[in-house]
Amino acid sequence: MFLCRLPWRRSSAACKLRQSGHFLPRERCQMLSIKGISTTVGQEQQASMQEQQVLEDLEVPLARRETETLFQEQPETGNQYLEDTLLRSYLKTHLPPKVLEEVHQDLERFGNRLLTKIQPLGWECELNPPVFRQYDAWGRRVDHIHTCSAWRRMKEISAEEGLIAEAYERRYSNWSRLYQAVKLYLFSSSSGGFSCPLAMTDGAAKVIESLGIPGSLKNAFSRLTSRDPEKFWTSGQWMTERRGGSDVANGTETVAREQPDGTYRLYGFKWFTSAADSDVTLTLARIADAEGQCTQGSRGLSLFFLRVRDEEGKLNSIQVQRLKDKLGTRQMATAELWLQGARAELISAEGRGVAAISNMLNITRIHNVISAVASMRRMISLSRDYARKRVAFGKLLKDHPLHMQTIARMEVQVRGAFLLLMEIVRLLGLAETNLASEQDQLLLRLLIPVAKLYTGKQASAVAVEAMESFGGQGYMEDTGLPVMLRDTLVLSIWEGTTNILSLDVLRSLTKSQGQVMAAFLSTVQKKLELASGTKELAPGVQRTREAIGSLQEFMAAAGSEQALTMELAARDFSYSLARIYTGALLMEHAARPDASSTDVCAALRWCNQELCPVAVESGRGSYRGGAALQDSALVFGSSRL
C-alpha cells in the first residue's frame, strides 16, 4: 500500500504541564526533562523555522482546543519514476537509446498517473474490501463476491497501461519483459493489492504461450494480454487444497472426469484461491480412469483451464464456501471453493500438470520479487521524506546521524534487491526472444528461487524497520503504514516459503549436474573482473572473491557428506548465493563510467556484510551429524517427539 494524503488522525501530542493556561508541547517537555539528550533551552532554539512555527501554533489557550491535535507533517512522495535515481540510471545504462527515449516518456507519464489517480484508488480498495453474499433476499444461493468500484477500476487501468500486454507484444524485443517489470514495480505499492491477480494473469498467459497457444485457448490468451478494458481477463491459480502447502503432489485431491465431448468435470475443494473474482483460472486435478481410480503423486496431476463464470455471470458449478480472513492483502478476495462438476479443459499432457504449471510459478515468483522491491522502495521513500519534516530533540530527523544510518542501511538493501530483480527480468527477456545463451538459461533457473526467497525476507525486515522510523505514527492504522507491513509479510510465504525454495535451489543444482553452479560462478567472476578496474571498489571485489572461495570449499566438503548436510545448509546456502551475486551486481553498477559516489558506497557497504554465511555456519558445526537431533531437542525439550 501507500501513503497518499491520508488523514493523519489527531491524537494527543502535548504534555500535561500547564504554564499560564497553556499546554507545553511534548517535545519541549522532553527537552527539559531528559538528561543527556538535547536538554538545554539553548539547544532547543536551534530548531528549524518550521518547528518554531509548529510550536507557536500550539500555544493556544485550552478553551480554544476542545481536542488535542497531532502536529506532525505527513510524509509524501512525488512522481515515483522521477524520484527513483537508481531505476533511471539502470535504464540509461542498459536500454538502447531509442527504446530509452520512448520508455522514459511513458514512465514519466505513468508516474504522474500513479500520483494523481491510482494511489487514491488503492486506498479506496483498502477501505472497501470484498464482501461475500451467499444468499439473496429470497433464500436463493447466489455466492456473489462484491468488489468495490476502485478495485474494478484497477483492472481497467491494468489493461490500459498494458501491464500484462507489454511483455507479450514484445515491441522492444528482449527489453519488453524488463519494461513490463519496471511498470509493475512502480504500480505495485499503489495498486491496492491488484498486483496479485496480475501476477497470476501473467503466469497463465505464460503457460498458454509455452503450450504454443492452442486454438481452443487463443481467445483466452488474447484477453489475458489485452489492452482493452472491455476484453481484458484476469486469471486465478488454484493450487492449494485441504492438506494445504506446497506439497501439491500429495495434497491434491481434486478429481477430473472426462465427458463425451472431450471436456472434463472437476470435483474437489480448493482451500485457498486468490483473486476469486477472476475471470478464468488454471488448476491441477487427477484424471479418473474408467474404474474411477486416480494415479497418486505428481505423475497423476494434470493441468486444466476453466472459466469461473459463464456468459450470464453464473458460476461454473462452483460454490463459494467463505472468504478468507487474512492478515494482509485484504483488498483482494481469497476464497474457499467447492468444485461440483466445474467444466474444464485439459491443457497439459496427462500426468504432466506440474511441469506445465512450472512456467506460471516462475512468473508469479518474479512478481513476488517485484512486490518485495516495490514495498521496500515505498517505505524508504516515505521514511526519507519524513526525516526532512519531523523535528525531534531540537532538530530534524535527517540531522540525527543514527537515524540516517538506519535509513542508509535499508537503502543498501533495496538497491541490491532492485538490481537482482532487474537481472532476472533481463535474463527472462533474453529467454523469451530466443537470445539467451545456455548459461543465461541456467542462471535464470537458479536466480528465480534465490531472489524470491531472499527479497521476501528483506522486505519484511525493511518494512518493520521503516515502520519504526515513524515512531508511534508508524503504528497508527489510518496512516497506511500498517497496511504496507501486513501486505509485505505475505511475500516470504506466497509461492513457496523460504525453506521450500531453498530446497528448490538444491534441486536445480542436482538436476543440472553442477552446470547451474558453474554458470553462477563464471558470471560472478566476470562481473568482478569488470569492477576490478575501479580502484575504489577493490575492497568489495576482494571480499566477494574470498566469499566465492569459501563457497567453493564448502561445496567440495559437502559433496562427501550425507544428503542431510545439504538439506540443513539449504537456507544459508541460498542466502550466500543471493548475497554474493547481488554484491557482484552492485559493483558492476558502481563500475560504470558515470557511476556516482553513492553507487560505490552502496556496493562497498553490501560487501561488508557476511557474504557467505553457509561457510561460517559449516565451520561452527551447524550441519554436522547430530545437528538435526540437537535441533529437535531444543525445539521440543523433554517432551516426546
C-alpha positions in Angstrom: 0.0 0.0 0.0 1.0 3.6 0.3 0.6 7.0 2.0 -1.3 9.4 -0.3 -2.5 12.4 1.6 -4.1 10.1 4.1 -5.8 11.7 7.1 -3.2 11.6 9.9 -5.7 11.3 12.8 -5.4 13.9 15.6 -4.1 12.4 18.7 -2.6 13.7 22.0 0.7 15.4 21.3 1.1 17.9 24.1 2.2 17.1 27.6 0.1 17.9 30.6 2.3 20.5 32.1 0.5 23.8 32.2 2.0 27.2 32.1 -0.3 30.2 32.3 -3.2 28.3 31.0 -1.3 26.7 28.1 -0.2 23.2 27.3 3.5 22.8 26.8 4.3 20.7 23.7 5.6 17.2 24.3 8.9 17.9 22.6 9.6 20.9 24.9 8.7 18.7 28.0 11.2 16.1 26.8 13.9 18.7 26.2 13.5 20.0 29.8 13.4 16.6 31.4 15.5 14.1 29.6 19.1 14.2 30.6 21.9 13.6 28.2 19.8 14.2 25.0 19.3 17.8 23.8 18.3 19.1 27.2 19.0 22.8 27.2 16.8 25.6 26.1 19.7 27.0 24.1 19.8 23.8 22.0 16.1 24.0 21.5 16.4 27.5 20.0 18.5 25.9 17.2 15.4 24.2 15.8 14.3 25.0 12.3 11.9 27.8 11.5 9.4 25.2 10.5 9.5 23.7 14.0 9.3 27.1 15.6 6.1 27.8 13.7 4.7 24.5 14.9 5.5 25.3 18.5 3.9 28.8 18.1 0.7 27.3 16.6 0.3 25.0 19.6 0.4 27.9 22.1 -3.4 28.0 22.0 -5.5 28.6 25.2 -7.1 25.4 26.5 -10.5 26.8 26.0 -9.9 27.0 22.2 -8.7 23.4 22.0 -11.5 21.0 22.6 -9.5 18.2 21.2 -5.8 17.8 21.2 -4.1 17.8 17.8 -1.2 16.0 16.2 1.4 18.4 14.9 3.4 16.2 12.6 3.6 16.8 8.9 2.6 13.9 6.7 5.3 12.4 4.5 4.6 12.4 0.8 6.3 11.4 -2.3 6.2 12.8 -5.8 6.5 11.1 -9.2 7.9 7.7 -8.3 9.8 7.3 -11.5 11.4 10.7 -11.5 12.4 10.3 -7.8 14.0 6.8 -8.3 17.5 7.7 -9.3 18.7 4.0 -9.2 15.9 3.0 -11.6 16.7 5.8 -14.0 20.4 5.2 -14.0 19.9 1.5 -14.6 17.6 2.1 -17.6 20.1 4.7 -19.0 22.9 2.1 -18.8 21.1 -0.8 -20.3 18.4 0.2 -22.7 19.2 1.1 -26.3 18.9 4.9 -26.8 15.7 4.8 -28.9 14.0 2.4 -26.5 15.1 4.6 -23.6 13.6 7.7 -25.1 10.2 6.1 -25.6 10.2 4.3 -22.3 11.3 7.4 -20.3 8.4 9.5 -21.7 5.8 6.8 -20.9 7.2 6.1 -17.4 7.1 9.8 -16.5 3.5 10.0 -17.7 2.7 6.8 -15.7 4.4 8.2 -12.6 2.1 11.2 -12.7 -1.0 9.0 -13.2 0.1 6.9 -10.2 0.4 10.0 -8.0 -2.9 11.7 -9.0 -5.2 8.9 -10.0 -4.1 5.4 -9.0 -2.9 5.9 -5.4 -6.2 7.3 -4.2 -7.9 4.3 -5.8 -5.6 2.0 -4.0 -6.6 3.4 -0.6 -10.2 3.0 -1.6 -9.6 -0.7 -2.2 -8.1 -1.0 1.3 -11.1 0.8 2.9 -13.7 -1.2 0.9 -12.6 -4.9 1.0 -14.6 -7.5 -0.9 -17.9 -8.7 0.6 -19.4 -12.2 0.2 -23.1 -12.6 -0.1 -24.1 -16.3 -0.1 -27.9 -15.9 -0.4 -30.2 -13.3 -1.8 -33.2 -11.8 0.0 -35.4 -14.7 -1.1 -33.1 -17.5 0.1 -31.6 -18.4 -3.3 -27.9 -19.4 -3.3 -26.1 -16.7 -5.3 -22.5 -16.9 -3.9 -21.8 -13.3 -5.0 -18.4 -11.7 -4.2 -18.8 -8.0 -4.3 -15.7 -5.9 -5.0 -15.6 -2.1 -4.8 -15.6 0.2 -7.9 -12.0 1.2 -7.2 -10.9 -2.5 -7.5 -12.7 -2.8 -10.8 -11.2 0.4 -12.0 -7.7 -1.1 -11.2 -8.5 -3.9 -13.6 -9.3 -1.3 -16.3 -6.2 0.7 -15.7 -4.1 -2.5 -15.8 -5.4 -3.1 -19.3 -5.0 0.5 -20.4 -1.4 0.6 -19.2 -0.6 -2.8 -20.8 0.8 -4.2 -17.5 0.4 -7.7 -19.0 0.3 -6.9 -22.7 3.7 -5.2 -22.7 5.6 -8.5 -22.0 3.8 -10.4 -24.9 3.7 -7.7 -27.6 7.5 -7.5 -27.5 7.6 -4.1 -29.0 11.1 -3.7 -27.6 12.2 -7.3 -28.3 14.1 -8.7 -25.3 13.7 -5.4 -23.3 9.9 -5.7 -23.3 9.9 -8.0 -20.3 12.1 -5.7 -18.3 10.0 -2.7 -19.3 6.9 -4.5 -18.1 8.6 -5.3 -14.8 9.5 -1.6 -14.3 5.9 -0.6 -14.8 4.7 -3.3 -12.4 7.4 -2.1 -9.9 6.0 1.4 -10.0 2.4 0.2 -9.9 2.7 -2.3 -7.1 2.7 -0.2 -3.9 -0.2 1.9 -5.3 -2.3 -0.9 -6.7 -4.4 -1.6 -3.7 -3.5 -5.3 -3.9 -4.2 -5.7 -7.6 -0.7 -6.8 -8.2 -1.6 -10.2 -7.1 -4.2 -11.0 -9.8 -1.9 -9.5 -12.3 0.9 -11.9 -11.2 -1.4 -14.9 -11.9 -2.7 -13.4 -15.1 0.8 -13.0 -16.4 1.6 -16.6 -15.3 -1.5 -18.0 -17.1 -0.5 -16.2 -20.2 3.0 -17.5 -20.0 1.7 -21.1 -19.6 -0.6 -20.8 -22.6 2.2 -19.2 -24.7 4.6 -22.1 -23.7 2.0 -24.6 -24.9 2.0 -22.9 -28.4 -1.3 -21.1 -27.8 -3.6 -24.0 -28.9 -6.6 -23.0 -30.9 -9.0 -23.6 -28.0 -7.0 -21.1 -25.9 -6.4 -18.3 -28.5 -9.4 -16.3 -27.2 -8.2 -16.7 -23.6 -4.6 -15.6 -24.4 -5.9 -12.6 -26.4 -8.0 -11.5 -23.4 -5.3 -12.1 -20.8 -2.9 -9.9 -22.8 -5.4 -7.3 -24.0 -5.1 -3.6 -23.6 -8.9 -3.2 -24.0 -10.6 -2.9 -20.6 -13.8 -4.4 -22.1 -11.9 -7.5 -23.2 -9.2 -7.9 -20.5 -9.4 -11.0 -18.3 -7.6 -11.8 -15.1 -6.7 -15.3 -14.0 -6.6 -17.2 -10.8 -4.2 -20.0 -9.8 -6.0 -22.8 -7.8 -3.3 -25.0 -6.3 -3.8 -25.3 -2.5 -6.3 -27.8 -1.2 -7.3 -29.0 2.2 -4.0 -30.5 3.1 -2.5 -27.2 2.2 1.0 -26.1 1.4 3.5 -26.5 -1.4 3.3 -30.4 -1.5 0.8 -30.5 -4.3 1.9 -33.9 -5.3 0.5 -35.4 -2.2 -2.1 -32.8 -1.3 -4.2 -32.5 -4.5 -7.5 -34.4 -4.1 -9.5 -32.8 -6.9 -10.7 -35.4 -9.5 -11.3 -34.8 -13.2 -13.9 -36.9 -15.0 -13.8 -36.9 -18.8 -17.1 -36.1 -20.6 -18.3 -37.5 -24.0 -17.4 -34.2 -25.7 -13.8 -34.3 -24.6 -14.1 -31.8 -21.8 -13.8 -32.6 -18.1 -15.8 -32.1 -15.0 -13.8 -31.2 -11.9 -14.8 -32.3 -8.3 -12.9 -31.2 -5.3 -12.3 -28.5 -2.7 -9.8 -25.6 -3.3 -8.9 -24.3 0.2 -7.1 -21.1 -0.8 -7.9 -19.4 -4.1 -6.5 -15.9 -4.5 -8.4 -13.3 -6.6 -11.5 -15.4 -6.5 -13.3 -12.8 -8.6 -11.0 -13.5 -11.6 -12.5 -14.5 -15.0 -10.6 -17.7 -15.6 -8.1 -20.0 -13.7 -5.6 -22.7 -14.1 -5.8 -25.6 -11.7 -4.4 -29.1 -11.1 -6.5 -32.3 -10.8 -6.2 -36.0 -11.1 -7.9 -37.7 -14.0 -10.0 -40.7 -13.0 -9.9 -43.8 -15.2 -12.9 -45.9 -16.3 -13.0 -47.5 -12.8 -12.8 -44.2 -11.1 -9.2 -44.7 -9.9 -6.6 -41.9 -10.0 -2.8 -42.1 -10.1 -1.3 -40.7 -7.0 1.8 -38.5 -6.6 3.0 -35.8 -9.1 2.6 -38.2 -12.0 -1.1 -38.2 -11.5 -1.5 -34.5 -11.8 -2.8 -32.7 -15.0 -3.3 -29.1 -15.7 -6.7 -27.6 -16.5 -8.1 -24.3 -17.8 -11.6 -23.2 -16.8 -13.9 -20.2 -16.9 -15.1 -19.2 -13.5 -18.4 -17.9 -14.8 -20.5 -18.4 -17.9 -21.6 -15.6 -20.2 -24.5 -14.7 -17.9 -22.2 -14.4 -14.9 -23.3 -17.6 -13.3 -20.6 -19.7 -11.5 -19.4 -22.7 -13.4 -20.7 -25.4 -11.0 -18.7 -23.8 -8.2 -19.8 -22.9 -4.7 -18.1 -20.3 -2.6 -17.8 -21.6 1.0 -16.3 -18.4 2.5 -13.8 -15.6 2.0 -10.5 -15.9 3.9 -9.9 -13.6 6.9 -6.2 -12.8 6.1 -3.6 -10.7 8.0 -2.9 -8.7 4.9 -3.9 -8.3 1.2 -7.4 -7.7 2.4 -8.2 -5.7 -0.7 -8.3 -9.0 -2.7 -10.9 -11.7 -2.4 -9.4 -15.0 -1.4 -11.9 -17.8 -1.0 -12.6 -21.5 -0.3 -14.3 -23.1 -3.3 -16.1 -26.3 -3.9 -15.8 -27.6 -7.4 -19.0 -29.6 -8.1 -18.6 -30.6 -11.7 -16.9 -27.4 -12.9 -16.5 -27.7 -16.7 -12.8 -27.5 -17.6 -10.3 -28.1 -20.5 -7.3 -30.3 -20.2 -4.3 -28.2 -21.4 -1.3 -30.3 -20.4 -0.3 -33.8 -21.4 -2.0 -36.2 -19.0 0.2 -36.5 -15.9 2.4 -33.6 -16.8 0.5 -30.9 -14.9 3.3 -30.0 -12.5 5.8 -29.5 -15.4 3.2 -27.4 -17.4 2.4 -25.1 -14.5 6.1 -24.5 -13.6 6.1 -21.6 -16.1 3.3 -20.0 -14.1 5.2 -20.5 -10.8 8.3 -18.8 -12.3 6.4 -15.8 -13.4 4.5 -15.4 -10.1 7.7 -15.8 -8.2 9.2 -12.9 -10.2 6.1 -10.9 -9.5 6.7 -11.6 -5.8 10.2 -10.2 -6.1 8.7 -7.1 -7.8 6.3 -6.6 -5.0 9.1 -7.0 -2.4 11.4 -4.5 -4.0 8.5 -2.0 -4.6 7.4 -2.2 -1.0 10.9 -1.6 0.3 11.3 1.4 -2.0 8.0 2.9 -1.0 8.7 2.6 2.7 12.2 4.1 2.4 10.9 6.9 0.3 8.3 7.8 2.9 10.9 7.5 5.7 13.3 9.8 3.8 10.6 12.4 3.3 9.6 12.2 7.0 13.2 12.7 8.0 13.1 16.1 6.2 10.0 17.2 8.1 9.9 15.7 11.5 11.7 17.6 14.3 12.8 15.7 17.5 15.1 16.9 20.2 15.5 20.3 18.6 16.5 19.2 15.1 15.1 17.4 12.0 15.4 13.7 11.9 17.7 14.0 8.9 20.2 15.8 11.2 20.4 12.9 13.6 23.3 10.7 12.4 21.9 7.5 13.9 18.6 7.9 12.3 20.2 8.5 8.9 22.5 5.5 9.4 19.4 3.3 9.9 17.7 4.5 6.7 21.0 4.2 4.8 21.3 0.6 5.8 17.8 0.0 4.4 18.7 1.8 1.3 21.6 -0.6 0.6 19.2 -3.5 0.9 16.7 -2.1 -1.5 19.4 -1.2 -4.0 20.8 -4.7 -4.0 17.3 -6.2 -4.3 16.4 -3.9 -7.2 19.5 -4.9 -9.2 18.8 -8.5 -8.6 15.2 -8.1 -9.9 16.5 -6.3 -13.0 19.0 -9.1 -13.6 16.2 -11.7 -13.5 13.8 -9.9 -15.9 16.7 -9.1 -18.2 17.5 -12.8 -18.5 13.9 -13.7 -18.9 13.6 -11.2 -21.7 16.5 -12.9 -23.5 15.0 -16.3 -23.0 11.6 -15.2 -24.3 13.1 -13.9 -27.5 15.5 -16.9 -28.1 18.5 -14.7 -27.4 19.6 -16.4 -24.1 22.7 -18.5 -24.1 22.7 -21.8 -22.2 24.5 -20.1 -19.4 21.8 -17.4 -19.2 19.1 -20.0 -19.0 20.9 -22.0 -16.3 21.4 -18.8 -14.3 17.7 -17.8 -14.6 16.7 -21.2 -13.3 18.8 -20.6 -10.2 18.2 -16.9 -9.6 14.4 -17.0 -9.6 14.0 -19.1 -6.4 17.1 -17.4 -4.8 15.7 -13.9 -5.5 12.2 -14.8 -4.4 13.2 -16.2 -1.0 15.8 -13.6 -0.2 13.8 -10.5 -1.2 10.8 -11.8 0.7 12.9 -11.8 3.9 14.5 -8.4 3.0 11.1 -6.8 2.5 9.7 -8.0 5.9 12.8 -6.7 7.7 12.8 -3.4 5.9 9.1 -2.9 6.5 9.4 -3.3 10.2 12.5 -1.1 10.4 10.9 1.6 8.3 7.8 1.5 10.3 9.8 2.2 13.4 11.4 5.2 11.8 8.0 7.0 12.1 7.8 6.4 15.8 4.3 6.0 17.2 2.8 7.2 14.0 4.1 4.1 12.3 1.7 2.0 14.4 -1.4 4.1 13.6 -3.7 2.3 11.3 -5.0 5.3 9.4 -1.5 6.4 8.3 -1.5 3.4 5.9 1.9 2.2 7.2 0.4 -0.9 9.0 -1.3 -1.8 5.7 2.1 -1.9 3.9 3.6 -4.0 6.7 0.8 -6.6 6.6 0.8 -6.8 2.8 4.6 -7.3 2.8 4.6 -10.2 5.3 2.9 -12.5 2.8 5.9 -12.2 0.4 8.0 -14.8 2.2 5.1 -17.2 2.3 3.2 -17.0 -1.0 4.6 -19.0 -3.9 6.8 -21.1 -1.7 8.2 -20.4 1.8 11.9 -19.7 2.4 12.7 -23.4 3.2 10.7 -24.8 0.3 12.5 -22.5 -2.2 15.9 -23.3 -0.6 15.3 -26.9 -1.3 14.3 -26.0 -4.8 17.7 -24.3 -5.2 19.4 -27.5 -4.3 17.3 -29.4 -6.8 18.4 -27.0 -9.6 22.0 -27.9 -8.7 21.4 -31.6 -8.7 19.3 -31.8 -11.9 21.8 -29.7 -13.9 24.7 -31.9 -12.6 26.6 -28.9 -11.5 26.1 -26.8 -14.6 23.9 -24.2 -12.7 26.7 -23.6 -10.2 29.3 -23.3 -12.9 27.2 -20.7 -14.6 26.8 -18.8 -11.4 30.5 -18.7 -10.5 31.5 -17.8 -14.1 29.1 -14.9 -14.2 30.1 -13.5 -10.8 33.8 -13.7 -11.8 33.1 -11.8 -15.0 31.3 -9.0 -13.1 34.1 -8.8 -10.5 36.7 -8.6 -13.3 34.9 -5.6 -14.7 34.7 -4.0 -11.3 38.3 -4.6 -10.5 39.2 -1.8 -12.9 37.7 0.7 -10.5 40.2 1.4 -7.6 37.5 2.4 -5.1 35.8 -1.0 -5.4 38.9 -3.0 -4.6 37.9 -3.9 -1.0 34.5 -5.1 -2.2 36.0 -7.1 -5.0 38.4 -8.8 -2.6 35.7 -9.7 -0.1 33.5 -11.1 -2.8 36.3 -13.2 -4.2 37.0 -14.5 -0.7 33.4 -15.4 -0.3 33.4 -17.3 -3.6 36.4 -19.3 -2.3 34.6 -20.1 0.9 31.6 -21.2 -1.0 33.6 -23.5 -3.2 35.4 -25.0 -0.2 32.0 -25.7 1.4 30.6 -27.3 -1.7 33.7 -29.5 -2.1 33.4 -30.6 1.6 29.7 -31.1 1.4 30.0 -33.3 -1.6 31.3 -36.2 0.5 28.7 -35.7 3.3 25.2 -37.2 3.6 22.2 -35.5 1.9 21.1 -34.3 5.3 24.1 -32.0 5.4 23.0 -30.1 2.4 19.4 -30.0 3.5 20.4 -28.4 6.8 22.5 -26.0 4.9 20.0 -25.2 2.2 18.7 -21.9 3.6 22.2 -20.5 4.5 23.5 -21.7 1.1 20.7 -19.9 -0.7 21.4 -16.7 1.3 25.1 -17.0 0.3 24.2 -17.2 -3.4 21.9 -14.2 -3.0 24.5 -12.0 -1.2 27.4 -12.9 -3.5 25.5 -12.4 -6.7 23.9 -9.2 -5.5 27.3 -7.9 -4.4 28.6 -8.5 -7.9 25.7 -6.7 -9.4 26.2 -3.7 -7.1 29.9 -3.5 -8.0 29.1 -3.9 -11.7 26.7 -0.9 -11.4 29.2 1.1 -9.5 31.9 0.5 -12.1 30.0 2.4 -14.8 31.9 5.4 -16.2 29.1 7.7 -14.9 28.6 5.9 -11.6 28.1 8.1 -8.5 29.9 8.0 -5.2 26.6 6.7 -3.8 26.8 3.8 -6.1 30.3 2.9 -4.9 29.3 3.4 -1.3 26.3 1.1 -1.6 28.4 -1.6 -3.2 31.1 -1.5 -0.6 28.6 -1.5 2.3 26.8 -4.5 0.8 30.1 -6.4 0.6 31.0 -5.5 4.2 28.3 -8.0 5.5 28.9 -11.7 5.8 28.6 -12.8 2.1 28.9 -16.5 2.7 27.0 -17.4 5.9 26.9 -21.1 4.8 30.7 -21.4 5.2 30.6 -19.7 8.6 27.9 -21.9 9.9 29.6 -25.0 8.5 32.7 -24.1 10.4 30.6 -23.9 13.6 29.4 -27.4 13.0 25.8 -26.4 12.3 25.3 -29.1 9.7 27.2 -32.0 11.2 25.8 -35.3 12.1 23.7 -35.0 15.2 22.8 -31.3 14.5 19.3 -32.3 13.4 18.8 -34.3 16.6 20.0 -31.3 18.6 17.6 -29.0 16.8 14.7 -31.3 17.7 15.8 -31.5 21.3 16.0 -27.7 21.5 12.5 -27.3 20.0 10.7 -30.0 21.9 12.8 -30.2 25.1 12.0 -33.2 27.2 8.6 -33.6 25.6 8.0 -36.7 23.5 8.9 -36.3 19.8 
